[in-house]
Amino acid sequence: MHVRKLIVCFLVGIVFSMLVSVAPLWADVEGGGGLDASGLQKQVETAHATAESAALAGNNAWMLTCCALVLFMTAPGLALFYGGLVRKKNVLGVMMQCFFLMGLMTVLWALYGYTLAFGGSFDGLMAEGSVSNPYIGNLDHLFMNGIERVWDEEAKGPHTPMNGAIPAITFMLFQGMFFIITPALICGAYAERMKFSTMVVFTILWGTVVYCPLAHWVWGGGILAFGGTDSWAGGALDFAGGTVVHISSGVSALVCALVLGRRLGWGHEDMRPHNLTYTVIGAAMLWVGWFGFNAGSELASDDLTSSAFATTHFAAAAGAIGWAFMEWIARGKPSVLGAASGAIAGLVCITPGAGFVNLMPALIIGAAAGIVCYFACGALKAAFKYDDSLDAFGIHGVGGTLGAILTGVFATRAAWDIAEGQPLGLLEGGGVMLGQVVAVVVTIVYCAVVTFILLKILDWTMGLRVSQEGEVRGLDINEHGEEGYIFV
């Protein structure tokens, strides 16, 4: 009985305490001094602002990470991948090309490259009175105008221009990393024989008259942009650079290989890779960096980002297996170089469709890339006898083209409803294939013609190749006065 009374008293005390704590709040509402309608509205606005700030922080943190990942792809990723594939007398030459372009292309992008690619585009940052152009960006963002932070006199504080869900600075940086790696991919075609000085001038010109217009056509609201008012054949689906990066660099690489001619001793001297360890490490770095390349192209951290991340990974895995199995069947042994090359081929092939296809098609796309690029780097190159030193065309040109076409087959609104409910790929009854084919043809023709013209002009004015003596000595000593390996 005594225990029961204690329990009753305890419960009564709890109820009384709750009433005492709630009473002031109730009195405030009744008296109009607390959580009235305006107070509740203010709290809702505060919560909304906090949520927006958190979303901005999350998206921006992810995108800055992606910027670092894509830069990581050029060096050390591509530098090691290409560096291991050349002979040891040229290892520093290839690494210098990749590293130097990180600096050179960044400066060009800041000065005028970004505005030629994205000035007057859909980014919402057009200057008052400026006019957009479907063929080339305008000069709205020359010298980073409209991109960098500025002082706002009305707000009495710094103002950061925005591009969608992220600051315009972040978007500019992310796209700038693509501007760096694309011409670096071409280095694989003219490795071991092109003059460094000519390479620098060629890359400046190529970035200006090939990459910037092409990026504007596809991503800046130009003639190849999907669903654009000025788009040819409805435009193309290119999530992360199948046309802009891989077909452009691959086709230009083939033209470089043909115009420069074969390396001395090609076909009868030993030109095997001098350090496959470098190459495999570089391939692994590229695989990791590609998550920033593809998944980052969503320009936010959301559910589509996860899908693009997964399709990227699946395609790389299937590509590595596909190439290795082809070697297993043809030669009896799968090679380390083959597995690494297959992974890169799968990554290249999934790039245009990473955000448009689902997971099982990504496996098919990756496997197809491993098999097709295996033949492109082997039988095709042997049949036509061109010296694409490090198979830039066989992997990026062929793989990028295959990826653009397969995107037209497997693209689905279930991955990204970019056409507002309309079907996309052939398998779901969509009509994007025509736009994919047109974009591929336009990219191939434009890049091939302009690259050929640039090389011919430079050959007449500067010369393309090092001397025969310099090629025999190696580019490390001939062009840079250094050696990659000194054992003392």
C-alpha positions in Angstrom: 0.0 0.0 0.0 2.8 2.3 0.9 4.6 1.6 -2.4 1.4 2.2 -4.4 1.1 5.7 -2.8 4.7 6.5 -3.7 4.1 5.5 -7.3 0.9 7.7 -7.5 2.7 10.7 -6.0 5.6 10.2 -8.5 3.3 10.2 -11.5 1.3 13.2 -10.2 4.6 15.1 -9.8 5.6 14.4 -13.4 2.3 15.6 -14.7 2.5 18.7 -12.7 6.0 19.5 -13.9 4.9 19.1 -17.5 2.0 21.5 -17.0 4.2 24.0 -15.4 6.7 23.9 -18.3 4.0 24.2 -20.9 2.0 26.9 -19.3 4.3 29.8 -20.3 4.3 28.8 -23.9 0.5 28.5 -23.9 0.3 31.9 -22.2 2.6 33.4 -24.9 0.5 32.1 -27.7 -2.8 33.3 -26.1 -1.2 36.7 -25.3 0.4 37.1 -28.7 3.9 37.3 -27.4 5.4 34.0 -28.4 4.8 31.4 -31.2 2.2 33.4 -33.2 1.9 33.2 -36.9 4.7 35.5 -37.7 7.0 33.8 -35.2 6.2 30.4 -36.8 6.8 31.8 -40.3 10.2 33.2 -39.2 11.2 29.8 -37.8 10.2 28.1 -41.0 12.2 30.6 -43.1 15.2 30.1 -40.8 14.9 26.3 -41.1 14.6 26.6 -44.9 17.7 28.9 -45.1 19.6 26.4 -42.9 18.6 23.5 -45.2 19.7 25.5 -48.3 23.0 26.3 -46.7 23.6 22.7 -45.8 22.8 21.6 -49.3 25.1 24.1 -50.8 27.9 23.0 -48.5 27.4 19.4 -49.4 27.2 19.9 -53.1 30.2 22.3 -53.1 32.3 19.9 -51.0 31.6 17.0 -53.3 32.3 19.1 -56.4 35.6 20.4 -55.1 36.6 16.8 -54.3 35.7 16.0 -57.9 37.9 18.8 -59.1 40.8 17.3 -57.2 40.0 13.8 -58.5 40.0 14.9 -62.2 43.2 16.8 -61.8 44.6 13.7 -60.1 43.8 11.8 -63.3 46.3 13.9 -65.3 49.1 13.7 -62.8 50.0 11.4 -61.4 47.4 9.1 -63.1 47.9 9.7 -66.8 51.6 10.6 -66.3 52.3 7.2 -64.8 50.1 5.3 -67.2 51.8 6.8 -70.3 55.2 7.1 -68.6 55.4 3.3 -68.1 54.4 2.6 -71.7 57.3 4.4 -73.3 60.9 3.4 -73.4 63.0 4.5 -70.4 64.8 7.2 -72.4 61.5 9.0 -72.9 59.8 8.6 -69.5 60.5 12.1 -68.3 59.4 13.6 -71.6 55.9 12.1 -71.3 55.6 13.0 -67.7 56.7 16.6 -68.4 54.1 16.9 -71.1 51.3 15.9 -68.7 52.6 18.0 -65.8 53.4 21.1 -67.9 49.9 21.0 -69.4 48.4 21.2 -65.9 50.0 24.6 -65.7 49.6 25.8 -69.2 45.9 24.9 -69.7 45.0 26.3 -66.3 46.3 29.7 -67.3 44.6 29.6 -70.7 41.3 28.6 -69.1 41.5 31.5 -66.6 42.3 34.0 -69.2 39.9 33.2 -72.0 39.3 29.4 -72.4 36.3 29.3 -70.0 34.5 32.2 -71.6 35.0 30.7 -75.1 33.4 27.5 -73.8 30.7 28.8 -71.5 30.3 32.5 -72.1 26.7 33.4 -73.0 25.5 29.8 -72.2 22.8 28.4 -70.0 24.7 29.1 -66.8 22.5 32.1 -66.0 25.6 34.4 -65.7 25.2 36.3 -68.9 26.1 39.9 -68.6 23.4 42.5 -69.3 23.1 43.1 -73.0 25.3 40.2 -74.0 24.3 37.9 -76.9 24.7 34.1 -76.9 26.1 32.2 -79.9 25.5 28.6 -80.7 29.0 28.2 -82.2 31.3 29.8 -79.7 31.1 31.4 -76.2 31.1 35.2 -75.9 33.5 37.3 -73.8 31.3 37.7 -70.7 33.8 35.8 -68.5 37.0 37.1 -70.0 39.7 37.2 -67.3 37.2 35.5 -64.9 34.7 38.4 -65.1 31.4 37.4 -63.5 33.0 34.3 -61.9 35.2 35.5 -59.1 33.7 36.9 -55.9 32.9 40.6 -55.8 32.0 43.2 -53.2 28.2 43.9 -53.0 27.7 47.5 -51.9 24.0 46.9 -51.0 24.7 43.9 -48.9 27.9 45.3 -47.6 29.7 42.0 -48.1 31.2 39.7 -50.6 29.0 38.2 -53.3 29.6 34.8 -54.9 28.1 34.2 -58.3 26.2 30.9 -58.5 25.9 28.3 -61.2 23.0 26.1 -60.3 23.6 24.3 -57.0 27.3 25.3 -56.7 29.4 28.5 -56.9 30.4 29.6 -60.4 34.0 29.3 -59.3 33.6 25.6 -58.5 31.9 25.0 -61.9 34.7 26.8 -63.7 37.3 24.8 -61.8 35.6 21.5 -62.6 35.3 22.2 -66.3 38.9 23.5 -66.3 40.2 20.1 -65.2 38.6 18.6 -68.4 40.4 21.3 -70.4 43.7 20.0 -68.9 43.3 16.3 -69.4 41.9 16.3 -72.9 45.0 17.5 -74.8 47.1 15.5 -72.4 45.4 12.3 -73.8 46.7 13.3 -77.3 50.3 13.0 -76.0 50.0 9.2 -76.3 49.9 9.4 -80.1 53.0 11.5 -80.7 55.0 10.2 -77.7 58.8 9.7 -78.2 59.1 12.0 -81.3 57.5 15.4 -81.0 59.4 18.6 -80.2 58.4 20.0 -76.8 58.2 23.5 -78.1 55.9 22.5 -80.9 53.8 20.5 -78.5 53.3 23.6 -76.4 52.2 25.8 -79.3 50.0 23.0 -80.8 48.2 22.5 -77.5 47.5 26.2 -77.1 46.0 26.3 -80.6 44.2 23.0 -80.2 42.6 24.0 -76.9 41.5 27.3 -78.3 40.0 26.3 -81.7 39.0 22.7 -81.1 38.2 22.1 -77.4 36.5 25.4 -76.5 34.1 25.5 -79.5 33.3 21.8 -79.0 32.6 22.2 -75.3 30.3 25.1 -76.1 28.5 23.1 -78.8 27.7 20.2 -76.3 27.6 21.8 -72.8 27.2 25.5 -73.5 23.9 25.4 -75.3 25.4 25.2 -78.8 24.6 23.1 -81.9 25.1 19.7 -80.2 23.4 20.5 -76.9 20.5 18.1 -76.1 17.2 19.8 -76.6 18.6 23.2 -77.4 16.9 25.7 -79.7 19.9 25.7 -82.1 20.7 21.9 -81.8 21.3 19.8 -84.9 19.1 16.7 -84.9 18.0 17.4 -81.4 21.4 17.4 -79.9 23.4 14.6 -78.2 23.4 13.0 -74.8 26.9 13.5 -73.5 27.0 13.3 -69.7 30.7 13.7 -69.1 32.6 14.1 -72.3 32.3 11.2 -74.8 32.4 13.7 -77.7 34.1 16.7 -76.0 36.9 14.8 -74.4 37.4 11.3 -75.8 36.4 11.4 -79.5 38.0 14.8 -79.9 41.3 13.7 -78.4 41.3 10.2 -80.0 40.6 11.5 -83.5 43.2 14.3 -83.1 45.6 11.7 -81.8 45.2 9.6 -84.9 45.8 12.6 -87.1 49.0 13.4 -85.1 50.2 9.9 -85.6 49.7 10.0 -89.3 51.1 13.4 -89.9 54.2 12.9 -87.7 54.9 9.4 -89.1 56.2 6.4 -87.3 58.9 6.4 -84.7 62.4 5.4 -85.9 62.8 1.7 -85.7 59.0 1.0 -85.5 58.2 -2.5 -86.5 61.7 -4.0 -86.0 63.1 -2.5 -82.8 62.1 -3.4 -79.3 59.5 -0.8 -78.2 57.9 -2.7 -75.3 56.8 -0.6 -72.3 59.7 -0.1 -70.0 57.8 -0.1 -66.7 54.4 -1.8 -66.5 54.3 -1.2 -62.8 54.0 2.5 -63.5 51.3 1.8 -66.0 49.1 -0.3 -63.7 49.5 2.1 -60.8 48.5 4.9 -63.2 45.5 2.9 -64.5 44.3 2.4 -60.9 44.6 6.1 -60.3 42.6 6.9 -63.4 39.9 4.4 -62.3 39.5 6.2 -59.0 39.8 9.7 -60.5 37.1 8.8 -63.1 34.5 8.8 -60.3 35.0 12.6 -60.1 35.1 12.8 -63.9 31.7 11.1 -64.4 29.8 11.2 -61.2 30.9 14.8 -60.7 29.3 15.8 -64.0 25.9 15.8 -62.3 27.3 19.0 -60.6 25.6 18.1 -57.4 25.5 15.3 -54.8 22.2 13.5 -55.3 20.6 10.2 -56.4 21.8 10.6 -60.0 25.3 11.1 -58.7 25.1 7.7 -57.1 23.8 6.1 -60.3 26.6 7.7 -62.4 29.2 6.6 -59.8 27.9 3.0 -60.0 27.7 2.8 -63.8 31.3 4.1 -64.0 32.6 1.5 -61.7 30.7 -1.4 -63.4 31.9 -0.4 -66.9 35.5 -0.3 -65.8 35.2 -3.7 -64.2 33.6 -5.2 -67.2 36.1 -3.6 -69.5 39.1 -5.0 -67.6 37.5 -8.5 -67.8 36.5 -8.2 -71.4 40.0 -7.3 -72.7 41.7 -9.8 -70.5 39.4 -12.6 -71.7 40.1 -11.7 -75.3 43.8 -12.1 -74.7 43.2 -15.3 -72.8 41.4 -16.7 -75.8 43.7 -15.4 -78.5 47.1 -15.8 -76.7 46.5 -18.2 -74.0 47.4 -15.7 -71.2 45.7 -12.6 -69.9 48.2 -9.7 -69.6 48.4 -7.0 -66.9 48.6 -4.4 -69.6 45.5 -5.8 -71.2 43.5 -5.7 -68.0 44.6 -2.1 -67.3 43.8 -1.0 -70.9 40.4 -2.7 -70.7 39.5 -0.9 -67.6 40.4 2.4 -69.2 38.4 1.5 -72.3 35.4 0.7 -70.2 35.7 4.0 -68.4 36.0 5.9 -71.7 33.0 4.1 -73.2 30.7 4.8 -70.3 31.6 8.5 -70.1 28.9 9.8 -72.4 26.2 7.6 -70.9 27.2 7.5 -67.2 24.1 9.5 -66.1 21.7 8.2 -68.8 22.0 4.4 -68.6 21.3 2.0 -65.8 23.5 -0.5 -64.1 23.2 -3.7 -66.1 23.6 -1.8 -69.4 26.8 -0.3 -67.9 28.2 -3.9 -67.7 27.4 -4.5 -71.3 28.9 -1.2 -72.4 32.1 -1.9 -70.4 32.5 -5.4 -71.8 31.8 -4.2 -75.4 34.5 -1.5 -74.9 37.1 -4.0 -73.7 36.5 -6.3 -76.7 36.2 -3.7 -79.4 39.2 -1.6 -78.2 41.2 -4.8 -78.0 40.8 -5.3 -81.7 41.3 -1.5 -82.4 44.6 -1.5 -80.6 45.7 -4.8 -82.1 44.3 -5.9 -85.5 43.2 -2.5 -86.7 46.5 -0.8 -86.0 48.5 -3.6 -87.5 46.3 -3.6 -90.6 46.8 0.1 -91.3 50.3 0.3 -89.9 50.0 3.6 -88.2 52.1 4.4 -85.1 49.7 5.5 -82.4 52.4 5.1 -79.8 50.3 4.6 -76.7 46.9 3.7 -78.4 45.2 7.1 -77.7 43.0 6.6 -80.8 42.4 2.9 -80.2 41.1 3.5 -76.7 39.7 7.1 -76.6 38.7 7.6 -80.2 37.2 4.1 -80.7 35.9 3.8 -77.2 34.4 7.3 -77.1 32.6 6.7 -80.4 31.3 3.3 -79.3 30.1 4.8 -76.0 28.2 7.6 -77.8 26.4 5.1 -80.0 25.6 2.7 -77.1 24.3 5.6 -75.1 21.7 6.1 -77.9 20.8 2.4 -77.4 20.6 2.1 -73.6 19.7 5.6 -72.4 16.6 5.6 -70.2 14.4 8.2 -68.6 14.5 6.0 -65.5 18.2 7.1 -65.0 17.6 10.7 -65.8 14.3 12.1 -67.0 16.0 14.8 -69.1 13.3 14.9 -71.7 10.4 15.4 -69.3 8.9 11.9 -69.6 9.8 11.2 -73.2 11.6 7.9 -73.9 15.3 8.3 -74.8 17.3 5.2 -76.1 16.3 2.7 -78.7 15.4 0.1 -76.2 12.7 2.1 -74.7 11.4 3.5 -78.0 13.2 6.8 -77.9 14.7 8.8 -80.7 18.0 10.2 -79.4 20.1 8.0 -81.7 20.1 10.4 -84.6 21.5 13.1 -82.4 24.2 10.8 -81.1 25.3 9.9 -84.7 25.3 13.5 -85.9 27.3 14.6 -82.9 29.9 11.8 -83.5 30.2 12.7 -87.2 30.5 16.4 -86.5 33.1 15.9 -83.8 35.2 13.5 -86.0 35.2 15.7 -89.0 35.8 19.0 -87.2 38.6 17.6 -85.0 40.3 15.8 -87.9 40.3 18.7 -90.3 41.3 21.4 -87.8 44.0 19.2 -86.2 45.5 18.4 -89.6 45.6 22.1 -90.5 47.2 23.1 -87.2 49.9 20.4 -87.6 50.7 21.4 -91.2 51.1 25.0 -90.2 53.4 24.1 -87.3 55.4 21.7 -89.5 56.1 24.5 -92.0 56.9 27.1 -89.3 58.5 25.2 -86.3 58.9 21.6 -87.4 57.1 18.8 -85.6 59.7 16.1 -84.9 62.9 16.2 -83.0 66.0 15.3 -85.1 66.9 11.7 -85.8 69.8 12.0 -83.4 67.6 13.4 -80.7 65.0 10.7 -81.2 67.7 8.0 -80.8 69.1 9.7 -77.6 65.6 10.1 -76.2 63.5 13.0 -75.4 64.6 13.1 -71.8 68.1 14.2 -72.6 67.4 15.9 -75.9 64.4 18.1 -74.8 65.0 18.4 -71.1 68.6 17.6 -70.4 67.7 15.1 -67.7 67.4 11.3 -67.2 64.7 9.4 -65.6 67.0 6.8 -64.1 70.4 7.5 -62.7 71.9 4.6 -60.7 75.1 5.6 -58.9 
